Amino acid sequence: MTPIESLSNTFSALADPTNREILSRLASGEASVTELAEPFDMSLPAISKHLKVLERAGLISRGRDAQRRPCRIEAQKLAEANGWLEEYRKFWEGQFQRLDDLLDEMKAEADSKSKTR
């Protein structure tokens, strides 16, 4: 899978609010499918489908602990998505800084014109 495809899978998985809520829950520690399903009004098979999407995107992993299959968050894919977004944040900060500079320049010109009157 290419980095672009991987990033697309990450953002596709993050687009779903249920998936984001599951990740939010897993950020505080591992949990079983049953524990993850508790706050949702959906069946265990439906939650399992969400978990499969998250697992395919590399956002979670599932272990084996006797009969229990605990899910845990995997930070690497989130870090990659954050790195991609960070580049755009830097771009927009630069754009806003240029706008601030232009507005300061325009204000200074307006102030100097009002003083010469």
C-alpha positions in Angstrom: 0.0 0.0 0.0 1.4 3.4 -1.0 1.6 6.2 1.6 -1.2 8.0 -0.2 -3.5 5.0 0.0 -2.6 4.5 3.6 -3.4 8.1 4.4 -6.7 7.8 2.4 -7.7 4.8 4.5 -6.9 6.6 7.7 -9.0 9.7 6.8 -11.8 7.5 5.4 -11.9 5.6 8.8 -11.8 8.9 10.7 -14.7 10.3 8.7 -17.1 8.1 10.5 -18.3 9.6 13.9 -18.7 6.1 15.4 -15.1 5.2 14.5 -13.9 8.5 16.1 -15.8 7.7 19.3 -14.3 4.3 19.4 -10.8 5.7 19.0 -11.5 8.3 21.6 -12.5 5.5 24.0 -9.4 3.5 23.2 -7.2 6.5 23.8 -7.8 5.9 27.6 -6.8 2.2 27.3 -7.6 -1.1 25.7 -11.1 -2.4 25.7 -13.1 -5.5 24.5 -15.6 -5.3 21.8 -18.4 -5.6 24.4 -17.0 -2.7 26.3 -16.7 -0.6 23.2 -20.3 -1.4 22.2 -21.8 -0.3 25.5 -22.4 3.4 24.7 -23.8 2.7 21.2 -27.3 1.7 20.2 -26.0 -1.0 17.7 -25.4 -4.7 17.7 -22.0 -6.3 18.4 -21.7 -7.3 14.7 -22.2 -3.7 13.7 -19.5 -2.6 16.2 -17.2 -5.4 14.8 -17.6 -3.9 11.3 -16.4 -0.5 12.6 -13.5 -2.2 14.3 -12.6 -4.0 11.1 -12.5 -0.6 9.3 -10.3 0.8 12.0 -8.1 -2.3 12.0 -7.6 -2.2 8.2 -6.7 1.4 8.4 -4.0 0.5 11.0 -5.6 2.7 13.6 -6.3 -0.2 16.1 -5.0 -3.7 16.7 -6.7 -6.6 18.4 -4.9 -9.0 20.7 -5.8 -12.3 22.3 -6.2 -12.7 26.0 -7.9 -16.1 26.5 -11.5 -15.6 25.4 -11.1 -11.9 25.3 -9.9 -10.0 22.2 -8.9 -6.6 23.6 -8.6 -3.7 21.1 -5.9 -1.0 21.4 -5.2 2.2 19.6 -2.2 2.3 17.3 -0.7 5.7 17.2 1.5 5.4 14.1 -1.2 6.0 11.6 -2.6 8.9 13.5 0.9 10.4 13.7 1.2 10.1 9.9 -2.1 11.8 9.4 -1.1 14.5 11.8 2.2 15.0 10.0 0.3 15.5 6.7 -2.1 18.0 8.3 0.9 19.8 10.0 2.3 20.8 6.6 -1.0 22.4 5.7 -1.2 24.1 9.1 2.2 25.7 8.4 1.0 26.8 5.0 -2.0 28.5 6.4 -0.1 30.1 9.3 2.2 31.6 6.6 -0.8 32.9 4.7 -2.3 34.4 7.8 1.0 36.0 8.7 1.2 37.6 5.3 -2.3 38.9 5.7 -1.4 40.3 9.1 1.6 42.0 7.7 -0.5 43.5 4.8 -3.1 44.8 7.3 -0.4 46.3 9.5 1.1 48.0 6.5 -2.3 49.3 5.4 -3.0 50.6 8.9 0.3 52.3 9.0 -0.4 54.0 5.7 -3.8 55.1 6.8 -2.4 56.4 10.1 0.4 58.4 8.3 -2.2 59.9 5.8 -4.5 61.0 8.7 -1.5 62.7 10.4 -0.6 64.7 7.3 -4.1 66.1 7.0 
